């Protein structure tokens, strides 16, 4: 039986629809599909509270039905084995800025325009 000290945690950074995704998983291996890696057992924040990270909620919703992600090897930027889970992020590919997962009004205009 595997104890908690032996459980591995990975941070996977990959390109998805022109954005850079950073998420956490307990399983990363080569895929049976040529040219892909397999990412399984995605790890999201499970604490209940008033503060909800909209990026994490978007990712949880986007991958809710996925048992295993098969990511094209060329889309994977980095895989790190980490000690603890950090924040799941979606970044703009060009600027590196964190992407807000809900629409905002264009610059210089208010939501009521």
Biopython code that builds the backbone (N, CA, C, O; Angstrom):
import numpy as np
from Bio.PDB.StructureBuilder import StructureBuilder

atoms = [
    (1, "UNK", "N", (0.847, -1.198, 0.000)),
    (1, "UNK", "CA", (0.000, 0.000, 0.000)),
    (1, "UNK", "C", (0.881, 1.247, 0.000)),
    (1, "UNK", "O", (1.850, 1.326, 0.755)),
    (2, "UNK", "N", (0.554, 2.195, -0.825)),
    (2, "UNK", "CA", (1.331, 3.424, -0.953)),
    (2, "UNK", "C", (0.934, 4.389, 0.152)),
    (2, "UNK", "O", (-0.251, 4.672, 0.331)),
    (3, "UNK", "N", (1.919, 4.903, 0.903)),
    (3, "UNK", "CA", (1.572, 5.882, 1.933)),
    (3, "UNK", "C", (1.680, 7.292, 1.379)),
    (3, "UNK", "O", (2.156, 7.494, 0.261)),
    (4, "UNK", "N", (1.236, 8.266, 2.165)),
    (4, "UNK", "CA", (1.183, 9.655, 1.699)),
    (4, "UNK", "C", (2.571, 10.197, 1.344)),
    (4, "UNK", "O", (2.694, 11.021, 0.438)),
    (5, "UNK", "N", (3.624, 9.742, 2.050)),
    (5, "UNK", "CA", (4.967, 10.245, 1.786)),
    (5, "UNK", "C", (5.446, 9.823, 0.389)),
    (5, "UNK", "O", (6.277, 10.509, -0.207)),
    (6, "UNK", "N", (4.932, 8.704, -0.139)),
    (6, "UNK", "CA", (5.355, 8.215, -1.440)),
    (6, "UNK", "C", (4.524, 8.780, -2.591)),
    (6, "UNK", "O", (4.900, 8.629, -3.753)),
    (7, "UNK", "N", (3.414, 9.419, -2.288)),
    (7, "UNK", "CA", (2.553, 9.968, -3.333)),
    (7, "UNK", "C", (3.255, 11.149, -3.998)),
    (7, "UNK", "O", (3.758, 12.045, -3.320)),
    (8, "UNK", "N", (3.284, 11.141, -5.323)),
    (8, "UNK", "CA", (3.951, 12.205, -6.068)),
    (8, "UNK", "C", (2.938, 13.225, -6.559)),
    (8, "UNK", "O", (1.776, 12.903, -6.808)),
    (9, "UNK", "N", (3.398, 14.459, -6.690)),
    (9, "UNK", "CA", (2.558, 15.541, -7.174)),
    (9, "UNK", "C", (3.333, 16.272, -8.263)),
    (9, "UNK", "O", (4.508, 16.597, -8.093)),
    (10, "UNK", "N", (2.661, 16.524, -9.379)),
    (10, "UNK", "CA", (3.291, 17.157, -10.529)),
    (10, "UNK", "C", (2.565, 18.443, -10.901)),
    (10, "UNK", "O", (1.341, 18.535, -10.818)),
    (11, "UNK", "N", (3.350, 19.430, -11.311)),
    (11, "UNK", "CA", (2.818, 20.661, -11.902)),
    (11, "UNK", "C", (3.060, 20.538, -13.398)),
    (11, "UNK", "O", (4.201, 20.403, -13.839)),
    (12, "UNK", "N", (1.982, 20.586, -14.179)),
    (12, "UNK", "CA", (2.073, 20.449, -15.626)),
    (12, "UNK", "C", (1.744, 21.795, -16.257)),
    (12, "UNK", "O", (0.692, 22.374, -15.985)),
    (13, "UNK", "N", (2.638, 22.287, -17.094)),
    (13, "UNK", "CA", (2.436, 23.558, -17.788)),
    (13, "UNK", "C", (2.358, 23.233, -19.278)),
    (13, "UNK", "O", (3.292, 22.674, -19.853)),
    (14, "UNK", "N", (1.222, 23.595, -19.895)),
    (14, "UNK", "CA", (1.018, 23.237, -21.292)),
    (14, "UNK", "C", (0.198, 24.293, -22.018)),
    (14, "UNK", "O", (-0.495, 25.096, -21.392)),
    (15, "UNK", "N", (0.283, 24.284, -23.345)),
    (15, "UNK", "CA", (-0.488, 25.202, -24.183)),
    (15, "UNK", "C", (-1.840, 24.580, -24.494)),
    (15, "UNK", "O", (-1.933, 23.396, -24.816)),
    (16, "UNK", "N", (-2.894, 25.398, -24.395)),
    (16, "UNK", "CA", (-4.246, 24.941, -24.684)),
    (16, "UNK", "C", (-5.027, 26.117, -25.263)),
    (16, "UNK", "O", (-5.258, 27.108, -24.571)),
    (17, "UNK", "N", (-5.433, 26.013, -26.524)),
    (17, "UNK", "CA", (-6.210, 27.057, -27.192)),
    (17, "UNK", "C", (-5.566, 28.437, -27.080)),
    (17, "UNK", "O", (-6.252, 29.422, -26.808)),
    (18, "UNK", "N", (-4.266, 28.509, -27.287)),
    (18, "UNK", "CA", (-3.556, 29.785, -27.286)),
    (18, "UNK", "C", (-3.251, 30.343, -25.910)),
    (18, "UNK", "O", (-2.739, 31.456, -25.797)),
    (19, "UNK", "N", (-3.554, 29.598, -24.867)),
    (19, "UNK", "CA", (-3.276, 30.015, -23.485)),
    (19, "UNK", "C", (-2.316, 29.012, -22.850)),
    (19, "UNK", "O", (-2.212, 27.868, -23.293)),
    (20, "UNK", "N", (-1.616, 29.458, -21.805)),
    (20, "UNK", "CA", (-0.732, 28.580, -21.050)),
    (20, "UNK", "C", (-1.461, 28.161, -19.779)),
    (20, "UNK", "O", (-1.807, 28.999, -18.947)),
    (21, "UNK", "N", (-1.690, 26.855, -19.636)),
    (21, "UNK", "CA", (-2.371, 26.300, -18.468)),
    (21, "UNK", "C", (-1.334, 25.746, -17.499)),
    (21, "UNK", "O", (-0.348, 25.136, -17.912)),
    (22, "UNK", "N", (-1.568, 25.964, -16.203)),
    (22, "UNK", "CA", (-0.749, 25.372, -15.152)),
    (22, "UNK", "C", (-1.707, 24.636, -14.224)),
    (22, "UNK", "O", (-2.549, 25.254, -13.572)),
    (23, "UNK", "N", (-1.573, 23.303, -14.167)),
    (23, "UNK", "CA", (-2.426, 22.539, -13.265)),
    (23, "UNK", "C", (-1.622, 21.451, -12.581)),
    (23, "UNK", "O", (-0.457, 21.230, -12.911)),
    (24, "UNK", "N", (-2.242, 20.769, -11.627)),
    (24, "UNK", "CA", (-1.558, 19.789, -10.799)),
    (24, "UNK", "C", (-2.196, 18.423, -10.952)),
    (24, "UNK", "O", (-3.405, 18.298, -11.150)),
    (25, "UNK", "N", (-1.347, 17.389, -10.855)),
    (25, "UNK", "CA", (-1.776, 16.021, -11.090)),
    (25, "UNK", "C", (-0.939, 15.079, -10.226)),
    (25, "UNK", "O", (0.183, 15.400, -9.834)),
    (26, "UNK", "N", (-1.505, 13.921, -9.942)),
    (26, "UNK", "CA", (-0.765, 12.888, -9.221)),
    (26, "UNK", "C", (-0.176, 11.853, -10.170)),
    (26, "UNK", "O", (0.560, 10.967, -9.735)),
    (27, "UNK", "N", (-0.489, 11.951, -11.457)),
    (27, "UNK", "CA", (0.022, 10.975, -12.400)),
    (27, "UNK", "C", (0.418, 11.581, -13.729)),
    (27, "UNK", "O", (-0.385, 12.257, -14.373)),
    (28, "UNK", "N", (1.663, 11.342, -14.147)),
    (28, "UNK", "CA", (2.151, 11.757, -15.463)),
    (28, "UNK", "C", (2.986, 10.610, -16.008)),
    (28, "UNK", "O", (3.886, 10.110, -15.331)),
    (29, "UNK", "N", (2.689, 10.200, -17.217)),
    (29, "UNK", "CA", (3.436, 9.114, -17.842)),
    (29, "UNK", "C", (3.361, 9.255, -19.359)),
    (29, "UNK", "O", (2.592, 10.062, -19.881)),
    (30, "UNK", "N", (4.163, 8.466, -20.054)),
    (30, "UNK", "CA", (4.046, 8.449, -21.507)),
    (30, "UNK", "C", (2.728, 7.771, -21.861)),
    (30, "UNK", "O", (2.290, 6.851, -21.171)),
    (31, "UNK", "N", (2.118, 8.215, -22.905)),
    (31, "UNK", "CA", (0.806, 7.723, -23.310)),
    (31, "UNK", "C", (0.946, 6.544, -24.267)),
    (31, "UNK", "O", (1.965, 6.392, -24.940)),
    (32, "UNK", "N", (-0.081, 5.722, -24.316)),
    (32, "UNK", "CA", (-0.155, 4.670, -25.315)),
    (32, "UNK", "C", (-0.389, 5.242, -26.700)),
    (32, "UNK", "O", (-0.230, 4.547, -27.703)),
    (33, "UNK", "N", (-0.768, 6.513, -26.751)),
    (33, "UNK", "CA", (-0.943, 7.218, -28.025)),
    (33, "UNK", "C", (0.393, 7.863, -28.390)),
    (33, "UNK", "O", (0.941, 8.640, -27.608)),
    (34, "UNK", "N", (0.912, 7.548, -29.560)),
    (34, "UNK", "CA", (2.211, 8.059, -29.964)),
    (34, "UNK", "C", (2.210, 9.593, -29.997)),
    (34, "UNK", "O", (1.311, 10.200, -30.578)),
    (35, "UNK", "N", (3.226, 10.223, -29.368)),
    (35, "UNK", "CA", (3.377, 11.669, -29.394)),
    (35, "UNK", "C", (2.590, 12.396, -28.318)),
    (35, "UNK", "O", (2.466, 13.620, -28.370)),
    (36, "UNK", "N", (2.056, 11.669, -27.342)),
    (36, "UNK", "CA", (1.269, 12.277, -26.271)),
    (36, "UNK", "C", (1.831, 11.874, -24.911)),
    (36, "UNK", "O", (2.494, 10.845, -24.781)),
    (37, "UNK", "N", (1.555, 12.703, -23.892)),
    (37, "UNK", "CA", (1.791, 12.274, -22.519)),
    (37, "UNK", "C", (0.439, 12.165, -21.834)),
    (37, "UNK", "O", (-0.520, 12.840, -22.209)),
    (38, "UNK", "N", (0.378, 11.316, -20.838)),
    (38, "UNK", "CA", (-0.846, 11.048, -20.094)),
    (38, "UNK", "C", (-0.788, 11.767, -18.754)),
    (38, "UNK", "O", (0.175, 11.609, -18.004)),
    (39, "UNK", "N", (-1.806, 12.550, -18.453)),
    (39, "UNK", "CA", (-1.905, 13.252, -17.181)),
    (39, "UNK", "C", (-3.182, 12.764, -16.512)),
    (39, "UNK", "O", (-4.275, 12.911, -17.058)),
    (40, "UNK", "N", (-3.034, 12.175, -15.314)),
    (40, "UNK", "CA", (-4.197, 11.614, -14.633)),
    (40, "UNK", "C", (-4.266, 12.106, -13.187)),
    (40, "UNK", "O", (-3.311, 12.682, -12.665)),
    (41, "UNK", "N", (-5.402, 11.870, -12.561)),
    (41, "UNK", "CA", (-5.635, 12.257, -11.167)),
    (41, "UNK", "C", (-5.362, 13.745, -10.950)),
    (41, "UNK", "O", (-4.498, 14.125, -10.159)),
    (42, "UNK", "N", (-6.117, 14.576, -11.668)),
    (42, "UNK", "CA", (-5.972, 16.027, -11.515)),
    (42, "UNK", "C", (-6.297, 16.427, -10.088)),
    (42, "UNK", "O", (-7.194, 15.858, -9.466)),
    (43, "UNK", "N", (-5.567, 17.410, -9.568)),
    (43, "UNK", "CA", (-5.721, 17.849, -8.182)),
    (43, "UNK", "C", (-6.178, 19.298, -8.181)),
    (43, "UNK", "O", (-5.480, 20.188, -8.667)),
    (44, "UNK", "N", (-7.373, 19.518, -7.619)),
    (44, "UNK", "CA", (-7.901, 20.869, -7.461)),
    (44, "UNK", "C", (-8.120, 21.139, -5.989)),
    (44, "UNK", "O", (-8.162, 20.209, -5.183)),
    (45, "UNK", "N", (-8.261, 22.410, -5.631)),
    (45, "UNK", "CA", (-8.523, 22.798, -4.248)),
    (45, "UNK", "C", (-9.869, 22.220, -3.823)),
    (45, "UNK", "O", (-10.867, 22.360, -4.529)),
    (46, "UNK", "N", (-9.886, 21.567, -2.658)),
    (46, "UNK", "CA", (-11.125, 20.952, -2.179)),
    (46, "UNK", "C", (-11.676, 21.647, -0.946)),
    (46, "UNK", "O", (-12.676, 21.200, -0.384)),
    (47, "UNK", "N", (-11.041, 22.735, -0.511)),
    (47, "UNK", "CA", (-11.529, 23.429, 0.675)),
    (47, "UNK", "C", (-12.814, 24.177, 0.350)),
    (47, "UNK", "O", (-12.958, 24.778, -0.715)),
    (48, "UNK", "N", (-13.715, 24.122, 1.270)),
    (48, "UNK", "CA", (-14.971, 24.853, 1.130)),
    (48, "UNK", "C", (-14.782, 26.220, 1.782)),
    (48, "UNK", "O", (-14.218, 26.310, 2.873)),
    (49, "UNK", "N", (-15.238, 27.260, 1.143)),
    (49, "UNK", "CA", (-15.102, 28.586, 1.726)),
    (49, "UNK", "C", (-15.768, 29.624, 0.862)),
    (49, "UNK", "O", (-16.309, 29.323, -0.202)),
    (50, "UNK", "N", (-15.719, 30.851, 1.333)),
    (50, "UNK", "CA", (-16.347, 31.947, 0.611)),
    (50, "UNK", "C", (-15.501, 32.426, -0.560)),
    (50, "UNK", "O", (-16.039, 32.896, -1.563)),
    (51, "UNK", "N", (-14.191, 32.311, -0.442)),
    (51, "UNK", "CA", (-13.309, 32.771, -1.509)),
    (51, "UNK", "C", (-13.169, 31.650, -2.534)),
    (51, "UNK", "O", (-12.677, 30.564, -2.227)),
    (52, "UNK", "N", (-13.609, 31.934, -3.747)),
    (52, "UNK", "CA", (-13.539, 30.955, -4.822)),
    (52, "UNK", "C", (-12.647, 31.521, -5.911)),
    (52, "UNK", "O", (-12.862, 32.640, -6.377)),
    (53, "UNK", "N", (-11.641, 30.751, -6.318)),
    (53, "UNK", "CA", (-10.751, 31.179, -7.391)),
    (53, "UNK", "C", (-11.451, 30.886, -8.717)),
    (53, "UNK", "O", (-11.646, 29.718, -9.053)),
    (54, "UNK", "N", (-11.837, 31.920, -9.485)),
    (54, "UNK", "CA", (-12.565, 31.688, -10.734)),
    (54, "UNK", "C", (-11.755, 30.897, -11.766)),
    (54, "UNK", "O", (-12.335, 30.161, -12.564)),
    (55, "UNK", "N", (-10.429, 31.035, -11.761)),
    (55, "UNK", "CA", (-9.600, 30.280, -12.697)),
    (55, "UNK", "C", (-9.663, 28.799, -12.368)),
    (55, "UNK", "O", (-9.829, 27.964, -13.258)),
    (56, "UNK", "N", (-9.531, 28.477, -11.102)),
    (56, "UNK", "CA", (-9.594, 27.079, -10.682)),
    (56, "UNK", "C", (-10.972, 26.495, -10.963)),
    (56, "UNK", "O", (-11.081, 25.343, -11.381)),
    (57, "UNK", "N", (-12.020, 27.272, -10.739)),
    (57, "UNK", "CA", (-13.376, 26.799, -11.030)),
    (57, "UNK", "C", (-13.561, 26.538, -12.520)),
    (57, "UNK", "O", (-14.203, 25.561, -12.906)),
    (58, "UNK", "N", (-12.995, 27.416, -13.366)),
    (58, "UNK", "CA", (-13.084, 27.221, -14.821)),
    (58, "UNK", "C", (-12.381, 25.930, -15.220)),
    (58, "UNK", "O", (-12.911, 25.153, -16.015)),
    (59, "UNK", "N", (-11.188, 25.697, -14.671)),
    (59, "UNK", "CA", (-10.439, 24.488, -15.006)),
    (59, "UNK", "C", (-11.158, 23.238, -14.488)),
    (59, "UNK", "O", (-11.224, 22.225, -15.184)),
    (60, "UNK", "N", (-11.685, 23.310, -13.289)),
    (60, "UNK", "CA", (-12.417, 22.178, -12.730)),
    (60, "UNK", "C", (-13.610, 21.833, -13.634)),
    (60, "UNK", "O", (-13.880, 20.661, -13.894)),
    (61, "UNK", "N", (-14.313, 22.857, -14.105)),
    (61, "UNK", "CA", (-15.463, 22.648, -14.988)),
    (61, "UNK", "C", (-15.008, 22.115, -16.354)),
    (61, "UNK", "O", (-15.624, 21.204, -16.906)),
    (62, "UNK", "N", (-13.929, 22.687, -16.890)),
    (62, "UNK", "CA", (-13.432, 22.273, -18.209)),
    (62, "UNK", "C", (-12.994, 20.810, -18.230)),
    (62, "UNK", "O", (-13.205, 20.113, -19.222)),
    (63, "UNK", "N", (-12.384, 20.342, -17.139)),
    (63, "UNK", "CA", (-11.835, 18.987, -17.100)),
    (63, "UNK", "C", (-12.638, 18.028, -16.222)),
    (63, "UNK", "O", (-12.145, 16.955, -15.872)),
    (64, "UNK", "N", (-13.872, 18.401, -15.861)),
    (64, "UNK", "CA", (-14.657, 17.595, -14.922)),
    (64, "UNK", "C", (-14.928, 16.170, -15.399)),
    (64, "UNK", "O", (-15.018, 15.263, -14.572)),
    (65, "UNK", "N", (-15.059, 15.950, -16.681)),
    (65, "UNK", "CA", (-15.370, 14.620, -17.199)),
    (65, "UNK", "C", (-14.135, 13.865, -17.689)),
    (65, "UNK", "O", (-14.253, 12.752, -18.200)),
    (66, "UNK", "N", (-12.962, 14.459, -17.538)),
    (66, "UNK", "CA", (-11.728, 13.842, -18.043)),
    (66, "UNK", "C", (-11.132, 12.916, -16.989)),
    (66, "UNK", "O", (-10.780, 13.352, -15.892)),
    (67, "UNK", "N", (-11.024, 11.637, -17.332)),
    (67, "UNK", "CA", (-10.327, 10.696, -16.447)),
    (67, "UNK", "C", (-8.823, 10.826, -16.645)),
    (67, "UNK", "O", (-8.050, 10.766, -15.688)),
    (68, "UNK", "N", (-8.416, 11.004, -17.907)),
    (68, "UNK", "CA", (-7.006, 11.145, -18.269)),
    (68, "UNK", "C", (-6.910, 12.185, -19.379)),
    (68, "UNK", "O", (-7.688, 12.155, -20.332)),
    (69, "UNK", "N", (-5.956, 13.103, -19.253)),
    (69, "UNK", "CA", (-5.671, 14.041, -20.339)),
    (69, "UNK", "C", (-4.532, 13.457, -21.160)),
    (69, "UNK", "O", (-3.502, 13.075, -20.606)),
    (70, "UNK", "N", (-4.704, 13.386, -22.458)),
    (70, "UNK", "CA", (-3.629, 12.988, -23.366)),
    (70, "UNK", "C", (-3.194, 14.276, -24.058)),
    (70, "UNK", "O", (-3.870, 14.768, -24.961)),
    (71, "UNK", "N", (-2.056, 14.816, -23.621)),
    (71, "UNK", "CA", (-1.570, 16.093, -24.142)),
    (71, "UNK", "C", (-0.521, 15.848, -25.214)),
    (71, "UNK", "O", (0.400, 15.057, -25.007)),
    (72, "UNK", "N", (-0.646, 16.521, -26.371)),
    (72, "UNK", "CA", (0.399, 16.390, -27.395)),
    (72, "UNK", "C", (1.737, 16.837, -26.806)),
    (72, "UNK", "O", (1.822, 17.887, -26.168)),
    (73, "UNK", "N", (2.758, 16.050, -27.019)),
    (73, "UNK", "CA", (4.062, 16.318, -26.413)),
    (73, "UNK", "C", (4.564, 17.722, -26.761)),
    (73, "UNK", "O", (5.229, 18.357, -25.942)),
    (74, "UNK", "N", (4.252, 18.218, -27.976)),
    (74, "UNK", "CA", (4.726, 19.548, -28.370)),
    (74, "UNK", "C", (3.980, 20.673, -27.649)),
    (74, "UNK", "O", (4.433, 21.818, -27.678)),
    (75, "UNK", "N", (2.842, 20.375, -27.000)),
    (75, "UNK", "CA", (2.119, 21.406, -26.253)),
    (75, "UNK", "C", (2.598, 21.512, -24.810)),
    (75, "UNK", "O", (2.277, 22.479, -24.120)),
    (76, "UNK", "N", (3.363, 20.523, -24.350)),
    (76, "UNK", "CA", (3.828, 20.513, -22.957)),
    (76, "UNK", "C", (5.087, 21.354, -22.850)),
    (76, "UNK", "O", (6.093, 21.078, -23.503)),
    (77, "UNK", "N", (5.015, 22.391, -22.010)),
    (77, "UNK", "CA", (6.165, 23.268, -21.815)),
    (77, "UNK", "C", (7.081, 22.759, -20.716)),
    (77, "UNK", "O", (8.305, 22.851, -20.817)),
    (78, "UNK", "N", (6.462, 22.211, -19.646)),
    (78, "UNK", "CA", (7.271, 21.736, -18.527)),
    (78, "UNK", "C", (6.435, 20.850, -17.616)),
    (78, "UNK", "O", (5.231, 21.057, -17.461)),
    (79, "UNK", "N", (7.093, 19.854, -17.013)),
    (79, "UNK", "CA", (6.502, 19.025, -15.975)),
    (79, "UNK", "C", (7.455, 19.074, -14.792)),
    (79, "UNK", "O", (8.638, 18.762, -14.933)),
    (80, "UNK", "N", (6.948, 19.464, -13.624)),
    (80, "UNK", "CA", (7.770, 19.552, -12.417)),
    (80, "UNK", "C", (7.181, 18.636, -11.353)),
    (80, "UNK", "O", (5.964, 18.590, -11.176)),
    (81, "UNK", "N", (8.029, 17.915, -10.651)),
    (81, "UNK", "CA", (7.573, 17.200, -9.467)),
    (81, "UNK", "C", (7.705, 18.184, -8.311)),
    (81, "UNK", "O", (8.790, 18.711, -8.067)),
    (82, "UNK", "N", (6.607, 18.436, -7.598)),
    (82, "UNK", "CA", (6.582, 19.462, -6.554)),
    (82, "UNK", "C", (6.203, 18.851, -5.207)),
    (82, "UNK", "O", (5.667, 17.745, -5.136)),
    (83, "UNK", "N", (6.493, 19.595, -4.144)),
    (83, "UNK", "CA", (6.173, 19.161, -2.786)),
    (83, "UNK", "C", (4.712, 19.411, -2.429)),
    (83, "UNK", "O", (4.078, 18.600, -1.753)),
    (84, "UNK", "N", (4.183, 20.553, -2.894)),
    (84, "UNK", "CA", (2.802, 20.887, -2.554)),
    (84, "UNK", "C", (2.117, 21.590, -3.718)),
    (84, "UNK", "O", (2.761, 22.169, -4.593)),
    (85, "UNK", "N", (0.798, 21.521, -3.697)),
    (85, "UNK", "CA", (-0.003, 22.102, -4.759)),
    (85, "UNK", "C", (-0.004, 23.613, -4.630)),
    (85, "UNK", "O", (-0.142, 24.154, -3.532)),
    (86, "UNK", "N", (0.150, 24.289, -5.754)),
    (86, "UNK", "CA", (0.046, 25.738, -5.800)),
    (86, "UNK", "C", (-1.262, 26.132, -6.467)),
    (86, "UNK", "O", (-2.209, 25.348, -6.526)),
    (87, "UNK", "N", (-1.296, 27.323, -6.952)),
    (87, "UNK", "CA", (-2.488, 27.856, -7.603)),
    (87, "UNK", "C", (-2.541, 27.403, -9.064)),
    (87, "UNK", "O", (-1.537, 27.473, -9.773)),
    (88, "UNK", "N", (-3.698, 26.945, -9.507)),
    (88, "UNK", "CA", (-3.897, 26.645, -10.921)),
    (88, "UNK", "C", (-4.043, 27.975, -11.656)),
    (88, "UNK", "O", (-4.730, 28.881, -11.185)),
    (89, "UNK", "N", (-3.394, 28.086, -12.811)),
    (89, "UNK", "CA", (-3.392, 29.353, -13.541)),
    (89, "UNK", "C", (-3.677, 29.148, -15.015)),
    (89, "UNK", "O", (-3.431, 28.080, -15.574)),
    (90, "UNK", "N", (-4.199, 30.197, -15.630)),
    (90, "UNK", "CA", (-4.272, 30.291, -17.085)),
    (90, "UNK", "C", (-3.614, 31.618, -17.429)),
    (90, "UNK", "O", (-4.026, 32.671, -16.942)),
    (91, "UNK", "N", (-2.585, 31.560, -18.274)),
    (91, "UNK", "CA", (-1.839, 32.762, -18.641)),
    (91, "UNK", "C", (-1.950, 33.009, -20.141)),
    (91, "UNK", "O", (-2.150, 32.088, -20.932)),
    (92, "UNK", "N", (-1.814, 34.285, -20.506)),
    (92, "UNK", "CA", (-1.735, 34.651, -21.909)),
    (92, "UNK", "C", (-0.404, 34.150, -22.458)),
    (92, "UNK", "O", (0.639, 34.340, -21.832)),
    (93, "UNK", "N", (-0.437, 33.519, -23.613)),
    (93, "UNK", "CA", (0.770, 32.925, -24.192)),
    (93, "UNK", "C", (1.839, 33.972, -24.486)),
    (93, "UNK", "O", (3.024, 33.715, -24.273)),
    (94, "UNK", "N", (1.444, 35.141, -24.970)),
    (94, "UNK", "CA", (2.408, 36.174, -25.369)),
    (94, "UNK", "C", (2.929, 36.991, -24.190)),
    (94, "UNK", "O", (4.139, 37.154, -24.038)),
    (95, "UNK", "N", (2.028, 37.505, -23.357)),
    (95, "UNK", "CA", (2.433, 38.423, -22.291)),
    (95, "UNK", "C", (2.793, 37.722, -20.990)),
    (95, "UNK", "O", (3.542, 38.266, -20.179)),
    (96, "UNK", "N", (2.260, 36.509, -20.781)),
    (96, "UNK", "CA", (2.478, 35.815, -19.516)),
    (96, "UNK", "C", (1.544, 36.276, -18.414)),
    (96, "UNK", "O", (1.587, 35.757, -17.299)),
    (97, "UNK", "N", (0.687, 37.265, -18.729)),
    (97, "UNK", "CA", (-0.258, 37.780, -17.738)),
    (97, "UNK", "C", (-1.326, 36.747, -17.426)),
    (97, "UNK", "O", (-1.760, 35.994, -18.298)),
    (98, "UNK", "N", (-1.744, 36.724, -16.160)),
    (98, "UNK", "CA", (-2.825, 35.826, -15.756)),
    (98, "UNK", "C", (-4.108, 36.225, -16.486)),
    (98, "UNK", "O", (-4.439, 37.407, -16.574)),
    (99, "UNK", "N", (-4.816, 35.241, -17.002)),
    (99, "UNK", "CA", (-6.043, 35.477, -17.753)),
    (99, "UNK", "C", (-7.226, 35.358, -16.804)),
    (99, "UNK", "O", (-7.326, 34.396, -16.042)),
    (100, "UNK", "N", (-8.125, 36.341, -16.854)),
    (100, "UNK", "CA", (-9.353, 36.283, -16.081)),
    (100, "UNK", "C", (-10.339, 35.426, -16.853)),
    (100, "UNK", "O", (-10.617, 35.720, -18.016)),
    (101, "UNK", "N", (-10.885, 34.362, -16.238)),
    (101, "UNK", "CA", (-11.722, 33.435, -16.995)),
    (101, "UNK", "C", (-13.122, 33.908, -17.321)),
    (101, "UNK", "O", (-13.891, 33.163, -17.928)),
    (102, "UNK", "N", (-13.479, 35.128, -16.937)),
    (102, "UNK", "CA", (-14.796, 35.630, -17.318)),
    (102, "UNK", "C", (-14.602, 36.911, -18.107)),
    (102, "UNK", "O", (-13.619, 37.623, -17.901)),
    (103, "UNK", "N", (-15.530, 37.215, -19.011)),
    (103, "UNK", "CA", (-15.343, 38.374, -19.897)),
    (103, "UNK", "C", (-15.351, 39.701, -19.140)),
    (103, "UNK", "O", (-16.130, 39.903, -18.208)),
    (104, "UNK", "N", (-14.477, 40.581, -19.559)),
    (104, "UNK", "CA", (-14.418, 41.933, -19.019)),
    (104, "UNK", "C", (-14.752, 42.898, -20.151)),
    (104, "UNK", "O", (-14.531, 42.579, -21.319)),
    (105, "UNK", "N", (-15.292, 44.096, -19.814)),
    (105, "UNK", "CA", (-15.564, 45.057, -20.878)),
    (105, "UNK", "C", (-14.251, 45.510, -21.509)),
    (105, "UNK", "O", (-13.215, 45.500, -20.844)),
    (106, "UNK", "N", (-14.277, 45.909, -22.785)),
    (106, "UNK", "CA", (-13.065, 46.402, -23.451)),
    (106, "UNK", "C", (-12.497, 47.604, -22.699)),
    (106, "UNK", "O", (-13.231, 48.337, -22.037)),
    (107, "UNK", "N", (-11.183, 47.797, -22.808)),
    (107, "UNK", "CA", (-10.530, 48.942, -22.147)),
    (107, "UNK", "C", (-11.176, 50.247, -22.559)),
    (107, "UNK", "O", (-11.506, 50.450, -23.727)),
    (108, "UNK", "N", (-11.357, 51.138, -21.581)),
    (108, "UNK", "CA", (-11.916, 52.447, -21.883)),
    (108, "UNK", "C", (-13.439, 52.478, -21.929)),
    (108, "UNK", "O", (-14.027, 53.535, -22.159)),
    (109, "UNK", "N", (-14.081, 51.340, -21.717)),
    (109, "UNK", "CA", (-15.549, 51.297, -21.745)),
    (109, "UNK", "C", (-16.031, 50.666, -20.453)),
    (109, "UNK", "O", (-15.400, 49.750, -19.924)),
    (110, "UNK", "N", (-17.123, 51.147, -19.961)),
    (110, "UNK", "CA", (-17.719, 50.540, -18.780)),
    (110, "UNK", "C", (-18.703, 49.470, -19.206)),
    (110, "UNK", "O", (-19.087, 49.397, -20.374)),
    (111, "UNK", "N", (-19.113, 48.635, -18.255)),
    (111, "UNK", "CA", (-20.062, 47.563, -18.563)),
    (111, "UNK", "C", (-21.415, 48.106, -18.993)),
    (111, "UNK", "O", (-22.183, 47.400, -19.645)),
    (112, "UNK", "N", (-21.722, 49.367, -18.633)),
    (112, "UNK", "CA", (-23.030, 49.935, -18.978)),
    (112, "UNK", "C", (-23.049, 50.615, -20.334)),
    (112, "UNK", "O", (-24.119, 51.014, -20.793)),
    (113, "UNK", "N", (-21.873, 50.766, -21.012)),
    (113, "UNK", "CA", (-21.828, 51.405, -22.341)),
    (113, "UNK", "C", (-22.469, 50.542, -23.394)),
    (113, "UNK", "O", (-22.517, 50.927, -24.562)),
]
sb = StructureBuilder()
sb.init_structure("model")
sb.init_model(0)
sb.init_chain("A")
sb.init_seg("    ")
for serial, (resi, resn, name, xyz) in enumerate(atoms, 1):
    if name == "N":
        sb.init_residue(resn, " ", resi, " ")
    sb.init_atom(name, np.array(xyz, "f"), 0.0, 1.0, " ", f" {name:<3s}", serial, name[0])
structure = sb.get_structure()
